[in-house]
Amino acid sequence: MRKIILLFLSSCVSGYYAKGSNVNLDYSKNYKVSIIPQLKSNYLNEDDLRKVYEAFYLELSRIKNFTIVEREKVEEILKELNFQYSGLVDISTAKEFGKLTGADLIASYEVISAKQEMDGFREIVISIKIINVQTGEIAYIGRGRGEGYDDKITIIDMAVSNSLHTLKQTFKK
């Protein structure tokens, strides 16, 4: 009986926390987006950070106005610049990086926290910043939390999706 209840709870408990700024983009235009992968974190290992990148790639590519620069090109430029990225980038770095990748927008993200309780409950909080390369303005900032008894990939996907909630809603119009 306990297993049935736990399975029921794991499928019902999920966290929805999304906080996003106003979107400072023209949703009638198309944008080329370069995602800068987070390479180091105090909370997740390299494999999990790759999963976070893949989740952002998938979510951003679902926005009809966005075309995503391939990760291999991004990593090649990061190596050329000897760039050690561990969190959200500043505006001047984003502008330089955007010019090198040919992107209109630079998306950078940071895993703010990640924890797992003894009972299997997980929580991950992720922040994202998208910078307009031309203007240097912050086009979007969001923060999302994923939580529940699901596997880590599901919780990562939830946190990423929630961090982009306001952006996705704007581009649905």
N, C-alpha and C positions, 0 to 999 in steps of 0.2 A: 504494500500500500504506500509506503514511504517513497519508493522509486517512482510510482505513478504521480504522486503529488509533486515531487521534485521536477519531473519531466514537464508537468503542466506549468509549474512556476517558471521554468527556464524558457518556455516558449512564450510566456505572457509578459515577463518582466523585461522591459527595455527602456533605456533612458532617452528622452528627447529633450535636448537642451540646445538651442540654437540662438546665437546672438550675432547679428550681422549689421553692418553699417548700411546707410543708403548707398545704392550702387551709382557710381559716378561714371557711367558709360552710356553711350548711345546704343540702345538695343536694336536699332535698325541696321547697324553696321556689323561687318564680320571682323573678327580679331584673330591674330595668330598669337598663341600663348606658349610661353616657355616656362616650364615648371622647374625650379631649382630644387633638387632632392636634398633632404636633410641627411647628412652623412654620419653625424654623431648625435647621441642622445644619452642623457642620464637615466632614461626610463625604458628604452627599447633597444634591442640588439640590431645588428645590421640587416638581418633577414626580415625582421618586423618593420624596420624603417623602409625597406624596399616595398613591403606590402602597403605601407602608408602612401608611398609615391604612386604605386599602381592604382590605389583607390582614388587618389586625386586625379590621375590621368583619366581613369574611366569616368568619373563624375564630371570633370570639366569637358571631356569630349562629347558628353551627352547634351551639352548646351549647343543648340543648333548654330549659333553664331561663332563658335570657337573651333579653331583648328590647332592642334597641339604639336609643338616641336618634338621630334623623337628624342628619347632619353639619351641615345648614343651620341647624338650631336651635342646635346647639353653637356654630357660628361666629357666629351672631347675638348670643348671650350673651357670647362672647369679645370681640366688638367693643364691646358696651355697657360691659363692664368695662375696656376698653382693655388687654386682657391680652396680654402678649408671652410666649408659651410656647416654650421651647426645650429642655425636658427633663422629667424626672419632677417632678410637683407635690408640695408638702408637704400634710400632713393638713388644716390649717386652710383652705387654698385649695380642696382637694377637697370639704370639707364645704359650703362656701359655694356652690361651683359645682354640686354635686349638688342642693342645695335649689332653685337657679334652674332647673335642667333637669328636675327631678322624678325624678332617678335615685336608685336605691338604692346603686349602685356607680359609682365613677369609675375609669376605666382611663386611665393615662398611660404613655407609653413613650418610650424614647430610643434612638436609633441610637448605639451606643457606638463602633463602628469599622466602616469599610468600606474595602476595598482591592481592587485588581485588578492582577494580575501581568502581565508582558509576554506570557506564554504564554496569557493569557486566563482563568487561574484567578481566581475571585472569592471573597471572604469578607465576610460582613456579620454583625455581632453586635448584637443588640437586647435591651434590658432592658424589662420591663413591671412596673408596680405597679398593683394594684387595691385601692382603699380603700373600706371600708364607710362610707357617708355618715352613717348613724345613730350608729354607735359611734366613728367616727374611727379604727378599727383597720385595719391593713393586712390585707386578706383574702387576698392572694396576691402573691408576687413571683416573677418568672421571668426567665431569661436564655436566649436561644437563638442558635445560630449556623447560618447557611446557608453552604455552600461548595461549590465545584465549577466545572466548565467550562460550566455552563448560562448562559442569559441572565440579566440582572440581576433581572427580575421573578420568575423561578423561585427565585433565591437569596434574595430578599426574602421570598417566600412560605415558603420552608423555615425561615428564621430566625424568622419570626413564629410559625409552627406549632410549632417547637421551644420557643420561649419560653413557650408555653401548654400544653405537653405534660402536666404534672402536673395542671393545672386540668381539661383535657379528660378525662383518665383518671378523675378524681374524679367528674365528672358523668356518666360512662358507667354508674356503678353503679345 
